[in-house]
């Protein structure tokens, strides 16, 4: 992180730092994808997903000729 004396040195320094950043992000991405793949393979696929209980709503009884309105 020393002082740069020319535009060429500044560009080289920037490219080097971006290179380190991209390589480290690539390694992290590879590890992340490997962990997801391992989690996916270790899952139990024979278990059915939970189902929602059915709710039956009965309509109110019909009134004689709409007397309630």
LODRENDREN-159898 format. One line per field, with one value per residue: residue number from 0; residue in one letter; chain; x, z, y of N, C-alpha, C, O in turn. Coordinates in Angstrom, 1 decimal. Last residue first. Layout:
seq = NUM | ...
type = A | ...
mol = A | ...
n_x = X | ...
n_z = Z | ...
n_y = Y | ...
ca_x = X | ...
ca_z = Z | ...
ca_y = Y | ...
c_x = X | ...
c_z = Z | ...
c_y = Y | ...
o_x = X | ...
o_z = Z | ...
o_y = Y | ...
***
This chain:
seq = 68 | 67 | 66 | 65 | 64 | 63 | 62 | 61 | 60 | 59 | 58 | 57 | 56 | 55 | 54 | 53 | 52 | 51 | 50 | 49 | 48 | 47 | 46 | 45 | 44 | 43 | 42 | 41 | 40 | 39 | 38 | 37 | 36 | 35 | 34 | 33 | 32 | 31 | 30 | 29 | 28 | 27 | 26 | 25 | 24 | 23 | 22 | 21 | 20 | 19 | 18 | 17 | 16 | 15 | 14 | 13 | 12 | 11 | 10 | 9 | 8 | 7 | 6 | 5 | 4 | 3 | 2 | 1 | 0
type = X | X | X | X | X | X | X | X | X | X | X | X | X | X | X | X | X | X | X | X | X | X | X | X | X | X | X | X | X | X | X | X | X | X | X | X | X | X | X | X | X | X | X | X | X | X | X | X | X | X | X | X | X | X | X | X | X | X | X | X | X | X | X | X | X | X | X | X | X
mol = A | A | A | A | A | A | A | A | A | A | A | A | A | A | A | A | A | A | A | A | A | A | A | A | A | A | A | A | A | A | A | A | A | A | A | A | A | A | A | A | A | A | A | A | A | A | A | A | A | A | A | A | A | A | A | A | A | A | A | A | A | A | A | A | A | A | A | A | A
n_x = -83.0 | -84.2 | -85.9 | -85.7 | -87.6 | -86.4 | -82.9 | -80.7 | -78.1 | -74.7 | -72.5 | -69.7 | -66.5 | -64.0 | -60.7 | -58.1 | -54.7 | -52.0 | -49.4 | -45.8 | -44.3 | -43.2 | -40.1 | -38.1 | -35.8 | -33.8 | -30.5 | -28.0 | -27.9 | -28.1 | -25.7 | -24.0 | -24.7 | -24.0 | -21.2 | -20.6 | -21.3 | -19.4 | -17.0 | -17.3 | -17.4 | -14.8 | -13.4 | -14.3 | -13.4 | -10.6 | -10.5 | -11.3 | -9.3 | -7.0 | -7.7 | -7.9 | -5.1 | -4.1 | -5.3 | -4.2 | -1.5 | -1.5 | -2.5 | -0.3 | 1.7 | 0.7 | 0.8 | 3.2 | 3.8 | 2.1 | 3.0 | 2.0 | 0.8
n_z = 5.1 | 6.1 | 4.3 | 1.9 | 2.0 | 4.8 | 4.6 | 4.6 | 6.9 | 5.8 | 4.5 | 6.1 | 5.2 | 6.1 | 5.5 | 5.6 | 6.4 | 4.1 | 4.5 | 4.3 | 1.8 | 2.6 | 2.5 | 0.9 | 0.9 | 3.1 | 2.1 | 1.2 | -1.2 | -0.2 | 1.2 | -1.0 | -2.4 | -0.5 | -0.5 | -3.1 | -3.1 | -1.2 | -2.6 | -4.8 | -3.5 | -2.5 | -4.9 | -6.0 | -4.1 | -4.5 | -7.2 | -6.9 | -5.2 | -6.7 | -8.8 | -7.5 | -6.9 | -9.5 | -10.5 | -8.8 | -9.5 | -12.2 | -11.9 | -10.5 | -12.4 | -14.4 | -13.3 | -10.6 | -8.0 | -5.0 | -1.7 | -0.6 | 0.0
n_y = -8.1 | -10.4 | -11.5 | -13.1 | -15.2 | -16.4 | -17.1 | -19.9 | -20.1 | -19.4 | -22.0 | -23.4 | -24.2 | -26.3 | -26.6 | -28.9 | -28.2 | -28.6 | -31.0 | -31.2 | -33.4 | -36.7 | -38.2 | -39.0 | -37.5 | -36.0 | -34.7 | -34.9 | -33.4 | -30.8 | -30.5 | -30.7 | -28.4 | -26.4 | -26.8 | -26.1 | -23.4 | -22.4 | -22.9 | -21.2 | -18.7 | -18.6 | -18.5 | -16.1 | -14.3 | -14.6 | -13.7 | -11.0 | -10.0 | -10.3 | -8.5 | -6.1 | -5.8 | -5.7 | -3.4 | -1.4 | -1.6 | -0.9 | 1.8 | 2.9 | 2.5 | 4.2 | 6.7 | 6.8 | 6.3 | 5.4 | 4.4 | 1.1 | -1.2
ca_x = -82.4 | -83.2 | -86.5 | -84.8 | -87.8 | -87.6 | -84.1 | -81.5 | -79.3 | -75.8 | -73.2 | -71.1 | -67.3 | -65.3 | -61.6 | -59.2 | -55.9 | -52.9 | -50.5 | -47.1 | -44.5 | -44.1 | -41.0 | -39.2 | -36.8 | -34.6 | -31.9 | -28.2 | -27.8 | -29.2 | -27.0 | -23.9 | -24.8 | -25.4 | -22.0 | -20.3 | -22.0 | -20.8 | -17.2 | -17.1 | -18.6 | -16.0 | -13.2 | -14.5 | -14.9 | -11.2 | -10.1 | -12.1 | -10.8 | -7.1 | -7.5 | -9.1 | -6.1 | -3.6 | -5.6 | -5.6 | -1.9 | -1.1 | -3.3 | -1.6 | 1.8 | 1.0 | -0.5 | 2.8 | 4.4 | 2.4 | 2.6 | 2.9 | 0.0
ca_z = 4.4 | 6.9 | 5.3 | 2.2 | 1.0 | 4.0 | 5.3 | 3.8 | 6.4 | 6.7 | 4.4 | 5.7 | 5.7 | 5.4 | 6.3 | 4.9 | 6.8 | 4.8 | 3.7 | 5.1 | 2.4 | 1.9 | 3.4 | 1.1 | -0.1 | 3.0 | 2.5 | 2.5 | -1.3 | -1.1 | 1.9 | 0.0 | -3.1 | -0.9 | 0.7 | -2.6 | -4.0 | -1.0 | -1.3 | -5.0 | -4.3 | -1.6 | -3.9 | -6.7 | -4.3 | -3.2 | -6.8 | -7.7 | -4.8 | -5.4 | -9.0 | -8.1 | -5.8 | -8.6 | -11.2 | -8.8 | -8.1 | -11.8 | -12.6 | -9.9 | -11.1 | -14.7 | -13.6 | -12.0 | -8.5 | -6.4 | -2.6 | -0.7 | 0.0
ca_y = -7.0 | -9.7 | -10.7 | -12.0 | -14.1 | -16.4 | -16.6 | -18.9 | -20.6 | -19.2 | -20.7 | -23.6 | -23.0 | -26.2 | -25.9 | -28.4 | -28.8 | -27.7 | -30.5 | -31.1 | -32.1 | -35.8 | -37.5 | -39.9 | -37.2 | -37.1 | -34.6 | -35.5 | -34.9 | -31.3 | -30.4 | -31.7 | -29.7 | -26.6 | -27.0 | -27.4 | -24.3 | -22.2 | -23.6 | -22.7 | -19.2 | -18.6 | -19.6 | -17.4 | -14.5 | -14.9 | -15.1 | -12.0 | -9.9 | -11.0 | -9.9 | -6.7 | -5.9 | -6.7 | -4.7 | -1.6 | -1.9 | -2.2 | 0.8 | 2.9 | 1.8 | 2.8 | 6.1 | 7.1 | 7.5 | 5.2 | 5.5 | 2.3 | 0.0
c_x = -83.3 | -82.6 | -85.5 | -85.3 | -86.9 | -87.7 | -85.2 | -82.7 | -80.1 | -77.1 | -74.4 | -71.8 | -68.8 | -66.1 | -62.9 | -60.2 | -57.1 | -54.2 | -51.3 | -48.2 | -45.8 | -44.2 | -41.9 | -40.3 | -38.0 | -35.8 | -32.7 | -29.7 | -28.1 | -29.1 | -28.1 | -25.2 | -24.8 | -25.7 | -23.5 | -21.1 | -21.8 | -21.6 | -18.7 | -17.4 | -18.5 | -17.2 | -14.4 | -14.4 | -15.2 | -12.7 | -10.7 | -11.7 | -11.5 | -8.6 | -7.6 | -8.9 | -7.5 | -4.7 | -5.2 | -6.0 | -3.4 | -1.5 | -2.9 | -2.5 | 0.5 | 1.0 | -0.4 | 1.4 | 3.9 | 2.9 | 3.0 | 2.3 | 0.9
c_z = 4.4 | 6.3 | 6.1 | 3.2 | 1.4 | 3.3 | 4.3 | 4.6 | 5.6 | 6.1 | 5.4 | 5.6 | 5.2 | 6.1 | 5.5 | 5.8 | 6.0 | 5.2 | 4.7 | 4.2 | 3.2 | 2.6 | 2.5 | 1.9 | 0.0 | 2.1 | 2.3 | 2.9 | 0.0 | -1.1 | 1.1 | 0.8 | -2.0 | -1.6 | 0.4 | -1.4 | -3.5 | -1.8 | -1.0 | -3.7 | -4.5 | -2.3 | -3.0 | -5.8 | -5.0 | -3.3 | -5.5 | -7.4 | -5.6 | -5.0 | -7.8 | -8.4 | -6.3 | -7.5 | -10.2 | -9.4 | -8.0 | -10.4 | -12.2 | -10.6 | -10.4 | -13.4 | -13.8 | -12.2 | -10.0 | -7.0 | -4.0 | -1.7 | 0.0
c_y = -5.9 | -8.5 | -9.9 | -11.0 | -12.9 | -15.1 | -16.6 | -18.4 | -19.5 | -19.7 | -20.6 | -22.2 | -23.3 | -25.1 | -25.8 | -27.8 | -28.1 | -28.4 | -29.6 | -30.5 | -32.0 | -34.5 | -36.6 | -39.3 | -38.1 | -36.8 | -35.9 | -35.4 | -35.5 | -32.9 | -31.1 | -31.7 | -30.8 | -27.9 | -27.2 | -27.7 | -25.7 | -23.2 | -23.5 | -23.4 | -20.7 | -19.1 | -19.7 | -18.6 | -15.8 | -15.1 | -15.5 | -13.4 | -11.0 | -11.0 | -10.8 | -8.1 | -6.5 | -6.9 | -5.8 | -3.0 | -2.2 | -2.6 | -0.6 | 1.9 | 1.8 | 2.0 | 4.7 | 6.4 | 7.8 | 6.5 | 5.1 | 3.3 | 1.3
o_x = -83.0 | -81.7 | -85.8 | -85.1 | -87.4 | -88.0 | -85.1 | -83.4 | -80.0 | -77.3 | -74.9 | -71.6 | -69.0 | -66.3 | -62.9 | -60.5 | -57.0 | -54.7 | -51.3 | -47.9 | -46.7 | -44.1 | -41.3 | -41.4 | -38.9 | -36.6 | -32.3 | -30.0 | -28.5 | -30.1 | -29.0 | -25.7 | -25.6 | -26.7 | -24.1 | -21.6 | -22.7 | -22.5 | -19.3 | -18.1 | -19.5 | -18.0 | -14.8 | -15.1 | -16.2 | -13.3 | -11.2 | -12.6 | -12.3 | -9.0 | -8.2 | -9.9 | -8.1 | -5.0 | -5.9 | -6.8 | -3.8 | -1.9 | -3.7 | -3.3 | 0.1 | 0.4 | -1.3 | 1.0 | 4.2 | 2.4 | 4.1 | 1.4 | 0.5
o_z = 3.8 | 6.9 | 6.7 | 3.1 | 1.2 | 3.8 | 3.1 | 5.1 | 6.0 | 4.9 | 5.9 | 6.5 | 4.0 | 7.3 | 4.4 | 6.9 | 5.7 | 4.4 | 5.9 | 3.4 | 2.9 | 3.8 | 1.8 | 2.0 | -0.8 | 2.3 | 1.6 | 3.9 | 0.0 | -1.1 | 1.6 | 1.2 | -2.2 | -1.4 | 0.9 | -1.2 | -3.6 | -1.3 | -0.5 | -3.7 | -4.3 | -1.7 | -2.7 | -5.9 | -4.7 | -2.7 | -5.4 | -7.4 | -5.0 | -4.5 | -7.8 | -8.2 | -5.6 | -7.1 | -10.2 | -8.9 | -7.3 | -10.1 | -12.0 | -9.9 | -9.8 | -13.3 | -13.5 | -11.3 | -10.5 | -6.6 | -4.3 | -2.4 | 0.6
o_y = -4.8 | -7.8 | -8.9 | -9.8 | -11.7 | -14.0 | -16.7 | -19.2 | -18.3 | -19.7 | -21.6 | -21.4 | -23.3 | -25.1 | -25.2 | -28.3 | -26.9 | -29.1 | -29.7 | -29.7 | -32.7 | -34.4 | -35.7 | -39.9 | -37.9 | -36.0 | -36.8 | -35.9 | -36.7 | -33.5 | -31.8 | -32.7 | -31.8 | -28.6 | -28.1 | -28.9 | -26.6 | -23.9 | -24.5 | -24.5 | -21.4 | -19.9 | -20.8 | -19.5 | -16.4 | -16.0 | -16.6 | -14.3 | -11.7 | -12.1 | -11.8 | -8.9 | -7.3 | -8.0 | -6.8 | -3.7 | -3.1 | -3.7 | -1.5 | 1.2 | 0.8 | 1.0 | 3.9 | 5.6 | 8.9 | 7.6 | 4.6 | 3.1 | 2.3
***
